[in-house]
Amino acid sequence: MDLTKIKLVITDVDGVLTDGGLYYTAEGEAMKRFHVHDGLGVKMLQTCGIQVAVISGGDHSLLRKRLEVLKIKLAHLGKMEKRSACFDIMQQAGVTPEQTAFIGDDTLDLPAFEVCGLAIATKNAHDYVKEKADWVLEKSGGEGAFREVSDKILDAQGFGEIFRTADGFLTIAEKMTQ
């Protein structure tokens, strides 16, 4: 697993960036729980020149708000067929499949695993998804799984100091707010 080549990380949402729970009221879905560690991981990758994209079978205002906050512009929402969505995002990002990692947890993600250079499954992914993955995470979805990926990629690409030390973080902190 050569993380030095990764220039794009595409992630599923429910079950990766969230715990997979759907919280409904009589008016419909009311909440999604995102982990703050994942958000910082997204920002650190972006600041270091690694693009982040989202493909989700769902499309909800709560998700759109999170993408806006994280400044994730590459996204396919309400897309159950993730193979063509990955190819489209790779083209938009100007990267090859070998430069692309995909993080998933369920059957919907298997077509993306087949077309991206690095297939990553969360700890709580189904066994048959883990079997197809190149890397199974120690973290579950909604518990910092994305951050586990971002830290490893940043470290492999020589940016480990930005999350390991205060001075390292301060070198990028201002860029992250822009």
C-alpha positions in Angstrom: 0.0 0.0 0.0 1.8 3.1 -1.3 0.2 6.1 0.3 2.8 8.5 -1.3 0.9 8.3 -4.6 -2.5 9.4 -3.2 -3.8 12.7 -4.5 -7.5 12.2 -4.0 -9.5 10.6 -1.2 -13.1 9.8 -2.0 -15.3 8.8 0.9 -18.8 7.4 1.4 -20.8 9.3 4.0 -23.2 7.1 6.1 -21.2 4.5 7.9 -17.8 6.3 7.2 -18.2 10.0 8.1 -21.2 9.2 10.3 -22.0 6.3 12.5 -24.5 5.1 10.0 -27.5 5.9 12.2 -30.5 7.7 10.7 -32.2 10.0 13.2 -35.8 10.7 12.2 -38.6 12.9 13.6 -42.1 13.2 12.1 -40.7 15.8 9.7 -38.0 13.4 8.4 -34.3 13.0 9.0 -33.4 15.5 11.7 -29.7 14.8 12.5 -26.5 13.3 11.3 -23.6 12.8 13.7 -20.2 13.7 12.2 -16.9 13.3 14.1 -14.8 16.5 14.5 -11.6 14.5 14.0 -12.6 13.6 10.5 -13.4 17.2 9.7 -9.9 18.3 10.7 -8.4 15.4 8.7 -10.3 16.7 5.6 -9.0 20.2 6.2 -5.4 19.0 6.7 -5.5 16.9 3.5 -6.9 19.8 1.5 -4.3 22.2 2.9 -1.5 19.8 1.9 -2.8 19.6 -1.7 -4.7 16.3 -1.4 -8.2 16.6 -2.8 -11.2 15.2 -0.9 -14.5 14.1 -2.5 -17.8 12.5 -1.3 -20.1 10.0 -3.0 -23.3 9.3 -1.1 -26.4 7.3 -1.9 -28.2 9.9 0.1 -28.7 13.6 -0.5 -29.8 15.7 2.4 -29.5 19.3 3.5 -27.6 18.2 6.6 -25.0 16.5 4.4 -24.8 19.5 2.1 -24.2 21.8 5.1 -21.3 19.6 6.3 -19.8 19.6 2.8 -20.1 23.4 2.7 -18.4 23.8 6.1 -15.5 21.5 5.0 -15.3 23.2 1.5 -15.7 19.8 -0.2 -16.6 20.8 -3.8 -16.3 17.4 -5.5 -19.4 15.4 -4.6 -22.0 13.1 -6.1 -25.1 13.0 -3.8 -28.0 10.7 -4.3 -25.8 8.4 -6.3 -26.2 4.7 -5.8 -24.0 3.7 -8.7 -20.6 4.7 -7.4 -18.3 3.2 -10.2 -19.2 5.9 -12.8 -19.3 8.6 -10.0 -15.7 7.7 -9.1 -14.5 8.0 -12.7 -16.3 11.3 -13.0 -14.7 12.7 -9.8 -11.2 11.4 -10.8 -11.6 13.2 -14.1 -12.7 16.5 -12.4 -9.8 16.2 -10.0 -7.3 15.4 -12.7 -6.0 12.2 -11.1 -5.6 8.6 -12.1 -7.2 5.6 -10.4 -3.8 4.7 -8.9 -3.7 8.1 -7.2 -7.2 7.6 -5.7 -8.3 6.1 -2.4 -11.9 5.2 -1.6 -13.3 4.7 1.9 -16.4 2.6 2.3 -18.4 0.2 4.5 -21.2 -1.4 2.6 -22.2 -3.2 -0.6 -22.8 0.1 -2.4 -19.1 0.8 -2.1 -17.8 -2.4 -3.8 -18.0 -0.9 -7.4 -15.9 2.0 -6.2 -13.4 -0.4 -4.6 -12.9 -2.0 -8.0 -12.0 1.2 -9.8 -9.9 3.1 -7.2 -6.3 2.3 -6.6 -6.7 1.9 -2.9 -9.9 0.4 -1.4 -10.3 1.1 2.4 -13.0 -0.4 4.6 -14.0 0.9 8.1 -13.6 -1.4 11.1 -17.4 -1.9 11.2 -17.8 -2.6 7.5 -19.4 -5.9 6.5 -17.0 -8.8 6.3 -17.6 -9.2 2.6 -16.6 -5.6 2.1 -13.5 -6.0 4.3 -12.5 -9.0 2.1 -12.4 -6.8 -0.9 -10.5 -4.0 0.8 -6.7 -3.3 0.5 -6.8 -1.8 4.0 -9.2 -2.3 6.9 -9.1 0.5 9.4 -8.9 0.3 13.2 -11.6 2.9 13.6 -15.3 2.5 12.8 -17.4 4.9 10.8 -18.3 8.0 12.8 -15.5 7.4 15.2 -12.6 9.0 13.3 -12.2 6.5 10.5 -11.5 9.2 7.9 -8.9 10.8 10.2 -7.1 7.5 10.5 -6.8 7.6 6.7 -5.8 11.2 6.5 -3.1 10.9 9.2 -1.5 7.9 7.5 -1.5 9.6 4.1 -0.1 12.8 5.5 2.6 10.9 7.3 3.5 8.9 4.2 3.8 12.1 2.2 6.0 13.9 4.7 3.4 16.0 6.5 3.3 14.1 9.8 4.5 17.1 11.8 1.3 19.0 11.1 -0.8 16.7 13.2 1.9 15.5 15.6 3.3 18.8 16.9 1.9 22.2 17.9 4.5 24.0 15.8 3.7 21.8 12.8 0.0 22.4 13.1 0.6 26.2 13.4 2.3 26.1 10.0 -1.0 25.2 8.3 -3.6 26.5 10.8 -4.0 29.9 9.0 -4.3 28.3 5.6 -7.0 26.0 6.8 -9.3 28.9 7.7 -9.0 30.5 4.2 
